[in-house]
Amino acid sequence: NLGISRPYEEAFLAGIPPADEDAADAWRWQREQQCFNERIYHAVDTLLNNNNYGGIVFAKQMAKFATLFDFESNWESGESKWRDKCHELLLEKNVQLVHCHVLLVRDPVSVLGSWMNSSDVHGSNPHPDEIGITQLLDIYAKAIGGNHAVVVIDSDDLADDPCKSLRDLCSALNIEYDDSMLRWEAGEHECDGPWSKWWYHNVWKSSGWNVGGDNDARQNSYRSVPPALLPTLRLSMPAYTFLQTLTISHKNRAVATPPSGKLYEDPRNEHVLVYVGAPGRTSGNIIPRDLAKISPFDSSVQGGDACWEGVRVYNGRIFHLDHHLNRLFRSAKALGFENVHSRKEITDAIFRVLAANGMRDGAHMRLTLTRGEKCTSSMNPYFNVYGTTLIILPEWKPTEGATTYDNEKGISLITAGACRRSPPSTLDNKIHHNNMIQNILPKIQANLAGAADSIMLDTEGFVSETNATNLFMVRYDNSQCCYEHNGLESTGEGDCSGAVLLTPTADHCLPGITRETVLILAKELEIKYEVRRVSLSEFYSADEVFTTGTMGELTPVTKI
């Protein structure tokens, strides 16, 4: 007893219509005395008598009554008479009864708004159990625990595009779709319960979905959620958020196709686990990617206020983890972050999420450290009172793929147009920050030109890097080496000792860790190298050009 009044409560429980009810509708009240199993029996009997091969029995249930249902057997608990009679009937007709649960979920905010709009029926303080979202989550858990099929649809999807929603639903249930499902007769229906006059008076006025029109169920329904109902909303929303990820519309939410033609180049990435959290062991969580969220008050959302690192995993080891963490903390310090995760906390979170995903090789991680969540919307760091936010996004990602480069055939580059790499006097690129628009716009230019990336110049026209990687070029000063490199014969003598490796100074670019590794190896191998300002024409006339980066490693450039 939740203390919620019902105008039809006593009549409903007794199966006797109230005094003001039409006597002709008494059967509706009497029918409510039938148990679930009896109703299923009568429905199956009617179908088999009509066509002898069966059909579809639709049993609408309120989620709050799930305690009466046995999800292992898919029959009402504690009742055997009508269940056994139905089994005998099915055996006699040699027909199988296949059960599938269809869960209809609705945004709790809309539910509470509707509830308040009809407070004269049931009061104005609904208990969370009355909303039904948490019970739907329990139903889902019990159903899949019994290996039963479950389909989830969202009422907003159904209202927005009824034709597509019903087609998807029929496909999931393996039944034939018919346009008649979009229409119905106006007025009362035989299947309506005795409470329908309180709930269905608007539905009775309709005769079908407004196909092709505006079906937004929330239009002209901008209702308040009273503070007293916020506990119910907070309790219901996590369950709704999870169930919404199971809907057909969520699974088909992509509105464009990536270059590879696949949403997930590696299918394991669809269910990858990520890490999100503030400082402190209990503040961070490993969660499935489709449930991962950060607050709209987070600084990364408010102003791109964050720094990041890309890290690779090879054969059970993380490539240059210390170097990446050093740069991450230098960036955070340069940006003035306070209450920052400790090095131990970040390292522990990295290994926890890698272990949870079973990643030991062929993986790439993006580590993002934001200034953290604010207590109010503002650009001012004074309102960052919760500490930094750490986001670790690991993926199964080969060094050659749709999001990297072709390291066998090589890539082509173009020169970026208006976008120039900023000098330290405007925004120092040694800070590995999340303000990426200066990189994204040149990437769009490269996409439109059919190239892999864009070469970015500094404000004086010298080459700095590409929009995503550092650049190297090779110049052969020895004529013999030049001939051999180009596959030509030469009568000259000599070797390739005249080869010189050049890379632009880091004044206008990020000094990459893979770039640093190449320079260390060049020194160890006694390969001559120069770090200086390099013009675009030098790259045009270079004998070799390649890019370096954690994501794609070393990639040859075949055309500029």
C-alpha positions as CSV (number, residue, x, y, z in Angstrom):
1,N,0.0,0.0,0.0
2,L,1.8,3.1,-1.2
3,G,-0.9,5.5,-0.1
4,I,-1.9,6.3,-3.7
5,S,-5.7,6.6,-4.2
6,R,-7.5,5.1,-7.2
7,P,-11.0,6.1,-8.2
8,Y,-11.7,2.6,-9.3
9,E,-9.7,0.6,-6.7
10,E,-12.5,-1.2,-4.8
11,A,-14.5,-1.9,-8.0
12,F,-11.5,-3.2,-9.7
13,L,-10.5,-5.6,-6.9
14,A,-14.1,-6.8,-6.6
15,G,-14.8,-7.2,-10.3
16,I,-18.0,-5.2,-9.8
17,P,-18.6,-1.9,-11.7
18,P,-19.1,1.2,-9.6
19,A,-22.5,2.7,-9.3
20,D,-21.9,5.4,-11.9
21,E,-20.6,2.9,-14.5
22,D,-22.7,1.7,-17.5
23,A,-24.2,-1.7,-16.6
24,A,-23.4,-2.8,-20.2
25,D,-19.7,-2.6,-19.3
26,A,-19.9,-4.9,-16.3
27,W,-18.2,-7.6,-18.2
28,R,-15.0,-5.5,-18.4
29,W,-14.8,-5.5,-14.6
30,Q,-15.6,-9.2,-14.3
31,R,-12.9,-10.0,-16.8
32,E,-10.3,-8.5,-14.5
33,Q,-10.9,-11.4,-12.1
34,Q,-9.3,-13.7,-14.7
35,C,-5.7,-14.6,-14.0
36,F,-3.0,-14.2,-16.7
37,N,-2.9,-17.9,-17.5
38,E,-6.7,-18.1,-18.0
39,R,-6.5,-15.2,-20.4
40,I,-3.7,-16.8,-22.4
41,Y,-5.7,-20.0,-22.6
42,H,-8.8,-18.3,-23.9
43,A,-6.7,-16.3,-26.5
44,V,-4.9,-19.5,-27.7
45,D,-8.2,-21.4,-27.9
46,T,-9.8,-18.6,-29.9
47,L,-6.9,-18.5,-32.4
48,L,-6.8,-22.2,-32.9
49,N,-10.5,-22.5,-33.4
50,N,-10.4,-19.7,-36.0
51,N,-7.5,-21.0,-38.2
52,N,-6.1,-24.1,-36.6
53,Y,-2.5,-23.0,-36.9
54,G,-2.3,-20.3,-34.4
55,G,-1.4,-16.6,-34.5
56,I,-0.2,-13.9,-32.2
57,V,-1.3,-13.4,-28.6
58,F,-0.5,-9.9,-27.3
59,A,-0.6,-9.7,-23.5
60,K,-0.1,-6.2,-22.2
61,Q,1.2,-6.1,-18.6
62,M,2.2,-3.3,-16.3
63,A,5.8,-3.7,-15.2
64,K,4.9,-3.3,-11.5
65,F,2.9,-6.6,-11.7
66,A,6.0,-8.5,-12.7
67,T,6.2,-10.1,-9.2
68,L,3.3,-12.3,-10.2
69,F,5.1,-13.7,-13.2
70,D,7.5,-16.7,-13.3
71,F,10.1,-15.8,-15.9
72,E,11.6,-19.2,-16.0
73,S,8.4,-20.9,-17.2
74,N,6.8,-17.7,-18.7
75,W,3.5,-18.3,-16.9
76,E,1.9,-16.7,-13.9
77,S,3.4,-17.9,-10.7
78,G,1.4,-20.3,-8.5
79,E,-1.3,-21.1,-11.0
80,S,-1.4,-24.5,-12.8
81,K,-5.0,-25.2,-13.9
82,W,-5.1,-22.9,-16.9
83,R,-1.5,-23.3,-17.7
84,D,-2.0,-27.1,-17.9
85,K,-5.2,-26.7,-20.0
86,C,-3.2,-24.5,-22.4
87,H,-0.4,-27.1,-22.7
88,E,-3.0,-29.8,-23.4
89,L,-4.6,-27.7,-26.1
90,L,-1.3,-26.9,-27.8
91,L,-0.3,-30.6,-27.7
92,E,-3.6,-31.6,-29.2
93,K,-3.2,-29.1,-32.1
94,N,0.6,-29.9,-32.4
95,V,1.3,-26.2,-32.0
96,Q,4.2,-24.6,-30.1
97,L,3.8,-21.5,-27.9
98,V,6.9,-19.2,-28.4
99,H,7.2,-16.4,-25.8
100,C,9.0,-13.1,-26.4
101,H,9.1,-10.1,-24.0
102,V,8.7,-6.7,-25.5
103,L,9.6,-3.8,-23.2
104,L,8.2,-0.4,-23.9
105,V,10.3,2.2,-22.2
106,R,9.6,5.9,-21.8
107,D,11.7,8.9,-20.7
108,P,11.0,9.2,-16.9
109,V,10.8,13.0,-17.3
110,S,7.9,12.5,-19.7
111,V,6.3,9.9,-17.4
112,L,6.5,12.2,-14.4
113,G,5.2,15.1,-16.4
114,S,2.2,13.1,-17.5
115,W,1.7,11.8,-14.0
116,M,1.4,15.3,-12.6
117,N,-1.0,16.2,-15.4
118,S,-3.3,13.4,-14.3
119,S,-2.9,13.9,-10.5
120,D,-6.6,13.9,-10.0
121,V,-6.6,10.1,-10.8
122,H,-3.8,8.9,-8.6
123,G,-2.5,11.7,-6.5
124,S,0.6,13.9,-7.1
125,N,3.4,12.0,-5.4
126,P,4.2,8.8,-7.4
127,H,6.4,6.2,-5.9
128,P,9.3,5.0,-8.1
129,D,7.6,1.6,-8.4
130,E,4.6,3.3,-10.0
131,I,6.9,4.7,-12.8
132,G,7.8,1.1,-13.8
133,I,11.3,1.8,-15.2
134,T,13.2,0.0,-12.4
135,Q,10.8,-3.0,-12.7
136,L,11.5,-3.1,-16.5
137,L,15.2,-3.4,-15.7
138,D,14.4,-6.3,-13.3
139,I,12.2,-7.9,-16.0
140,Y,15.0,-7.7,-18.5
141,A,17.5,-9.2,-16.1
142,K,15.2,-12.2,-15.3
143,A,14.3,-12.7,-18.9
144,I,17.8,-12.9,-20.2
145,G,18.7,-15.0,-17.2
146,G,16.3,-17.5,-18.5
147,N,17.6,-17.2,-22.1
148,H,14.3,-15.7,-23.3
149,A,14.1,-13.2,-26.2
150,V,13.8,-9.6,-25.2
151,V,13.0,-6.6,-27.5
152,V,13.2,-3.1,-26.2
153,I,11.4,-0.1,-28.0
154,D,11.2,3.5,-26.9
155,S,7.9,5.2,-26.9
156,D,9.4,8.4,-28.3
157,D,10.7,6.4,-31.3
158,L,7.3,4.9,-31.8
159,A,5.7,8.3,-31.7
160,D,8.3,9.9,-34.0
161,D,8.3,7.3,-36.7
162,P,5.6,4.7,-36.1
163,C,6.0,2.9,-39.5
164,K,9.7,2.3,-39.1
165,S,9.4,1.4,-35.4
166,L,6.7,-1.2,-36.1
167,R,8.6,-2.6,-39.1
168,D,11.7,-2.9,-36.9
169,L,9.6,-4.5,-34.1
170,C,8.0,-7.0,-36.5
171,S,11.4,-7.9,-37.9
172,A,12.8,-8.5,-34.4
173,L,9.8,-10.7,-33.6
174,N,9.9,-12.5,-36.9
175,I,6.4,-11.6,-37.8
176,E,5.0,-10.0,-41.0
177,Y,4.4,-6.3,-40.9
178,D,1.1,-4.9,-42.3
179,D,0.1,-1.3,-42.8
180,S,-3.1,-2.0,-41.0
181,M,-1.1,-1.9,-37.8
182,L,-0.9,1.9,-38.2
183,R,-4.7,2.3,-38.0
184,W,-7.5,1.5,-35.7
185,E,-11.2,2.3,-35.2
186,A,-12.0,5.4,-33.1
187,G,-13.7,4.9,-29.8
188,E,-13.7,2.1,-27.3
189,H,-12.3,-1.4,-28.1
190,E,-13.1,-4.8,-26.7
191,C,-9.6,-5.1,-25.3
192,D,-9.8,-1.9,-23.3
193,G,-9.8,-2.4,-19.5
194,P,-12.3,-0.9,-17.1
195,W,-9.9,2.0,-16.4
196,S,-9.8,3.1,-20.0
197,K,-12.2,6.0,-19.5
198,W,-9.7,7.6,-17.2
199,W,-6.7,7.0,-19.4
200,Y,-7.8,6.5,-23.0
201,H,-10.2,9.4,-23.6
202,N,-7.6,11.1,-26.0
203,V,-6.8,7.8,-27.7
204,W,-10.4,7.1,-28.4
205,K,-10.5,10.3,-30.5
206,S,-7.8,9.0,-32.8
207,S,-8.0,6.5,-35.6
208,G,-4.3,5.9,-36.3
209,W,-0.8,7.2,-36.4
210,N,-0.2,10.4,-38.2
211,V,2.2,8.8,-40.7
212,G,4.4,11.3,-42.5
213,G,3.3,14.1,-40.2
214,D,4.5,15.4,-36.9
215,N,4.2,12.7,-34.3
216,D,6.3,14.2,-31.6
217,A,4.6,13.0,-28.5
218,R,6.3,15.8,-26.5
219,Q,5.0,18.7,-28.5
220,N,3.0,21.2,-26.5
221,S,3.8,19.1,-23.4
222,Y,6.5,21.2,-21.7
223,R,5.8,20.3,-18.1
224,S,7.6,20.9,-14.9
225,V,9.1,18.2,-12.8
226,P,8.5,19.3,-9.2
227,P,11.5,19.0,-6.8
228,A,9.6,16.5,-4.7
229,L,9.8,14.1,-7.7
230,L,13.5,14.4,-8.3
231,P,14.4,11.4,-6.1
232,T,12.1,9.2,-8.2
233,L,13.7,10.7,-11.4
234,R,17.2,10.0,-10.1
235,L,16.3,6.4,-9.3
236,S,14.6,5.8,-12.6
237,M,17.0,7.5,-15.0
238,P,19.9,5.0,-14.8
239,A,17.6,2.1,-15.6
240,Y,16.1,4.0,-18.5
241,T,19.6,5.0,-19.8
242,F,20.6,1.3,-19.9
243,L,17.4,0.0,-21.5
244,Q,17.6,2.7,-24.1
245,T,20.9,1.3,-25.3
246,L,19.1,-1.9,-26.1
247,T,16.6,-0.3,-28.4
248,I,16.7,-1.0,-32.2
249,S,16.9,2.8,-32.8
250,H,20.0,3.0,-30.6
251,K,21.7,0.2,-32.4
252,N,20.9,1.8,-35.7
253,R,21.6,5.4,-34.7
254,A,24.5,6.0,-37.1
255,V,23.5,8.6,-39.7
256,A,26.6,8.2,-41.8
257,T,28.9,5.5,-43.0
258,P,32.7,5.7,-42.1
259,P,35.2,5.2,-45.0
260,S,35.7,1.5,-44.2
261,G,32.0,0.9,-44.5
262,K,32.0,-0.6,-41.0
263,L,31.1,1.2,-37.7
264,Y,33.7,-1.0,-35.9
265,E,36.7,-2.0,-37.9
266,D,37.3,-4.5,-35.1
267,P,34.0,-5.9,-33.9
268,R,35.4,-6.1,-30.3
269,N,35.4,-2.3,-30.2
270,E,31.5,-2.3,-30.1
271,H,31.6,-3.5,-26.5
272,V,34.9,-2.1,-25.3
273,L,35.2,-0.9,-21.7
274,V,36.4,2.6,-20.9
275,Y,37.5,4.4,-17.8
276,V,36.0,7.7,-16.5
277,G,36.6,9.3,-13.1
278,A,37.8,12.0,-10.8
279,P,40.8,11.6,-8.5
280,G,40.4,8.9,-5.8
281,R,40.1,5.1,-6.2
282,T,36.4,5.1,-5.7
283,S,35.7,8.0,-8.0
284,G,36.6,6.3,-11.2
285,N,34.7,3.5,-13.0
286,I,35.3,1.0,-15.8
287,I,32.1,1.0,-17.9
288,P,30.9,-0.1,-21.3
289,R,31.4,2.5,-24.0
290,D,27.7,3.1,-24.7
291,L,27.1,3.9,-21.0
292,A,30.1,6.1,-20.6
293,K,29.2,9.7,-19.9
294,I,30.9,12.9,-18.6
295,S,29.1,15.8,-17.1
296,P,28.0,18.7,-19.3
297,F,29.6,20.8,-16.6
298,D,33.0,19.2,-17.4
299,S,35.6,21.6,-18.6
300,S,36.3,19.6,-21.7
301,V,32.6,20.2,-22.7
302,Q,32.5,23.8,-21.5
303,G,35.7,25.0,-23.3
304,G,37.8,22.1,-24.7
305,D,39.8,22.6,-21.5
306,A,41.8,19.4,-21.4
307,C,45.1,17.7,-22.5
308,W,45.6,14.2,-23.9
309,E,48.0,11.5,-25.0
310,G,47.8,8.6,-27.5
311,V,49.5,5.5,-26.3
312,R,50.1,2.1,-27.9
313,V,50.3,-1.4,-26.5
314,Y,52.7,-3.9,-27.9
315,N,53.1,-7.5,-26.8
316,G,52.1,-6.8,-23.2
317,R,54.0,-3.6,-22.9
318,I,53.0,0.1,-23.2
319,F,55.3,2.0,-25.6
320,H,57.1,4.8,-23.8
321,L,54.4,5.1,-21.1
322,D,56.7,7.3,-18.9
323,H,57.4,9.7,-21.8
324,H,53.6,10.0,-22.4
325,L,52.8,10.6,-18.8
326,N,55.6,13.1,-18.4
327,R,54.2,15.1,-21.3
328,L,50.6,14.8,-20.0
329,F,51.6,16.2,-16.6
330,R,53.7,19.0,-18.2
331,S,50.7,20.0,-20.3
332,A,48.4,19.9,-17.2
333,K,50.9,22.0,-15.2
334,A,51.2,24.5,-18.1
335,L,47.4,24.8,-18.2
336,G,47.3,25.4,-14.4
337,F,45.3,22.3,-13.5
338,E,44.7,21.8,-9.8
339,N,43.7,18.7,-7.8
340,V,45.2,16.5,-10.4
341,H,45.2,12.7,-10.5
342,S,48.5,11.3,-9.2
343,R,50.8,9.4,-11.5
344,K,50.0,6.2,-9.6
345,E,46.3,6.7,-10.0
346,I,46.6,7.2,-13.8
347,T,49.0,4.2,-14.2
348,D,46.7,2.0,-12.1
349,A,43.6,3.1,-14.1
350,I,45.4,2.3,-17.4
351,F,46.3,-1.2,-16.3
352,R,42.9,-1.8,-14.8
353,V,41.1,-0.9,-18.0
354,L,43.6,-2.8,-20.2
355,A,43.1,-5.9,-18.0
356,A,39.3,-5.6,-18.1
357,N,39.4,-5.6,-21.9
358,G,42.0,-8.4,-22.1
359,M,44.3,-6.1,-24.2
360,R,47.9,-7.1,-24.5
361,D,48.7,-6.3,-28.1
362,G,47.4,-4.4,-31.1
363,A,45.7,-1.8,-28.9
364,H,45.7,2.0,-28.8
365,M,44.6,4.2,-25.9
366,R,43.6,7.8,-25.8
367,L,44.2,9.3,-22.4
368,T,42.4,12.6,-21.7
369,L,42.8,14.6,-18.6
370,T,40.3,17.5,-18.3
371,R,40.4,20.4,-15.8
372,G,37.4,18.6,-14.3
373,E,33.7,19.2,-13.5
374,K,32.5,22.7,-12.6
375,C,29.9,23.5,-10.0
376,T,28.3,26.0,-12.4
377,S,28.7,26.8,-16.1
378,S,31.6,29.2,-16.4
379,M,35.0,29.6,-18.2
380,N,36.5,30.4,-14.8
381,P,38.7,27.7,-13.3
382,Y,37.7,28.9,-9.8
383,F,34.6,26.8,-10.3
384,N,36.4,23.6,-10.9
385,V,35.9,22.2,-7.4
386,Y,35.9,18.4,-8.0
387,G,39.4,17.7,-9.3
388,T,40.4,16.6,-12.8
389,T,38.5,14.1,-14.9
390,L,40.5,11.2,-16.4
391,I,39.1,9.4,-19.5
392,I,40.8,6.4,-20.8
393,L,39.5,5.1,-24.2
394,P,41.3,1.9,-25.3
395,E,40.5,0.3,-28.7
396,W,41.6,-2.6,-30.7
397,K,43.4,-0.7,-33.4
398,P,46.0,-1.9,-35.9
399,T,48.8,0.4,-37.0
400,E,47.3,0.1,-40.5
401,G,43.6,0.7,-40.8
402,A,40.7,3.0,-41.6
403,T,41.7,5.4,-38.8
404,T,45.5,5.2,-39.4
405,Y,47.5,5.0,-42.7
406,D,48.7,2.6,-45.3
407,N,52.3,1.9,-44.3
408,E,52.9,-0.4,-47.3
409,K,51.7,1.7,-50.2
410,G,52.3,5.0,-48.6
411,I,50.1,8.1,-48.5
412,S,49.7,11.5,-50.3
413,L,49.6,14.9,-48.6
414,I,48.3,18.3,-49.5
415,T,49.3,21.7,-48.1
416,A,46.8,23.2,-45.8
417,G,45.3,26.5,-46.9
418,A,44.4,29.3,-44.5
419,C,45.2,27.3,-41.3
420,R,48.7,27.9,-40.0
421,R,50.3,26.3,-37.0
422,S,50.4,28.8,-34.2
423,P,53.6,30.1,-32.6
424,P,54.3,30.0,-28.9
425,S,53.4,33.7,-28.8
426,T,49.7,32.7,-29.4
427,L,49.2,29.1,-28.4
428,D,52.2,26.9,-27.6
429,N,52.0,23.6,-29.4
430,K,54.2,22.0,-26.8
431,I,51.0,21.9,-24.7
432,H,49.2,18.8,-25.9
433,H,45.7,20.4,-25.5
434,N,42.3,19.4,-26.7
435,N,41.6,22.6,-28.8
436,M,41.8,20.6,-32.0
437,I,40.0,22.8,-34.5
438,Q,43.4,23.9,-35.9
439,N,44.0,20.3,-36.8
440,I,40.4,19.4,-37.8
441,L,40.0,22.0,-40.5
442,P,43.1,21.0,-42.4
443,K,42.0,17.4,-42.1
444,I,38.7,18.3,-43.8
445,Q,40.7,19.9,-46.6
446,A,42.7,16.7,-47.0
447,N,39.5,14.6,-47.1
448,L,38.0,16.8,-49.8
449,A,41.2,16.6,-51.8
450,G,41.4,12.8,-51.5
451,A,44.6,13.0,-49.5
452,A,45.5,11.3,-46.2
453,D,46.5,14.5,-44.3
454,S,47.5,18.1,-44.8
455,I,51.0,19.6,-44.3
456,M,50.7,22.6,-42.0
457,L,52.9,25.6,-42.3
458,D,53.9,28.1,-39.6
459,T,53.1,31.8,-39.8
460,E,56.2,32.4,-41.9
461,G,55.5,29.6,-44.4
462,F,58.0,27.0,-43.1
463,V,56.8,23.4,-42.7
464,S,55.8,22.5,-39.1
465,E,54.0,19.1,-39.3
466,T,50.9,17.5,-40.6
467,N,47.5,18.0,-39.0
468,A,48.1,14.7,-37.1
469,T,51.8,13.7,-37.3
470,N,55.4,14.9,-37.3
471,L,57.2,15.1,-40.6
472,F,60.7,13.8,-41.7
473,M,62.4,14.1,-45.1
474,V,65.6,12.5,-46.5
475,R,68.0,14.2,-48.8
476,Y,70.8,12.3,-50.5
477,D,73.8,14.5,-51.0
478,N,75.8,11.7,-52.6
479,S,75.0,11.2,-56.3
480,Q,75.6,7.4,-56.2
481,C,73.0,7.1,-53.4
482,C,70.6,9.2,-55.4
483,Y,70.9,6.9,-58.4
484,E,70.5,3.8,-56.4
485,H,67.5,5.2,-54.6
486,N,65.7,5.9,-57.9
487,G,66.6,2.5,-59.4
488,L,69.0,4.0,-62.0
489,E,72.4,2.9,-63.0
490,S,75.4,5.1,-62.2
491,T,79.0,5.0,-63.2
492,G,80.0,7.1,-60.2
493,E,81.5,5.7,-57.1
494,G,80.5,6.2,-53.5
495,D,77.9,5.1,-50.9
496,C,74.8,6.4,-49.1
497,S,76.8,8.0,-46.3
498,G,75.7,11.4,-47.7
499,A,72.1,10.9,-46.7
500,V,70.7,13.5,-44.3
501,L,67.6,13.2,-42.2
502,L,65.7,16.5,-41.7
503,T,62.7,17.3,-39.5
504,P,61.2,20.7,-38.7
505,T,62.1,22.4,-35.3
506,A,59.4,21.9,-32.6
507,D,58.9,25.7,-32.3
508,H,55.6,25.4,-34.1
509,C,54.7,21.8,-33.6
510,L,54.3,19.2,-31.0
511,P,57.6,17.4,-30.3
512,G,56.2,13.9,-30.7
513,I,57.5,10.9,-28.8
514,T,57.8,8.7,-31.9
515,R,59.7,11.7,-33.5
516,E,62.0,11.7,-30.6
517,T,62.5,7.9,-30.9
518,V,63.5,8.3,-34.6
519,L,66.1,10.9,-33.7
520,I,67.5,8.7,-31.0
521,L,67.8,5.8,-33.4
522,A,69.4,8.0,-36.1
523,K,72.0,9.0,-33.6
524,E,72.7,5.4,-32.5
525,L,72.9,4.3,-36.2
526,E,75.2,7.3,-37.0
527,I,72.7,8.7,-39.5
528,K,73.2,12.4,-40.1
529,Y,70.2,14.4,-39.1
530,E,69.2,18.1,-38.8
531,V,66.5,19.7,-36.7
532,R,65.9,23.1,-38.3
533,R,63.3,25.2,-40.2
534,V,62.5,23.4,-43.4
535,S,60.8,25.0,-46.4
536,L,58.0,23.5,-48.4
537,S,60.2,23.5,-51.5
538,E,62.7,21.3,-49.7
539,F,59.9,18.8,-49.0
540,Y,58.9,18.9,-52.7
541,S,62.4,18.1,-53.8
542,A,63.1,15.5,-51.1
543,D,64.3,12.0,-51.9
544,E,62.1,10.5,-49.2
545,V,59.4,11.8,-46.9
546,F,57.7,10.0,-44.0
547,T,55.5,10.8,-41.1
548,T,55.7,9.7,-37.5
549,G,53.1,9.2,-34.8
550,T,52.0,6.9,-32.1
551,M,48.8,5.9,-34.0
552,G,50.3,5.0,-37.3
553,E,54.0,4.6,-36.5
554,L,56.2,5.4,-39.5
555,T,54.3,6.0,-42.8
556,P,56.0,6.7,-46.2
557,V,54.7,9.7,-48.2
558,T,54.6,9.0,-51.9
559,K,53.1,12.3,-53.1
560,I,52.8,15.9,-52.0
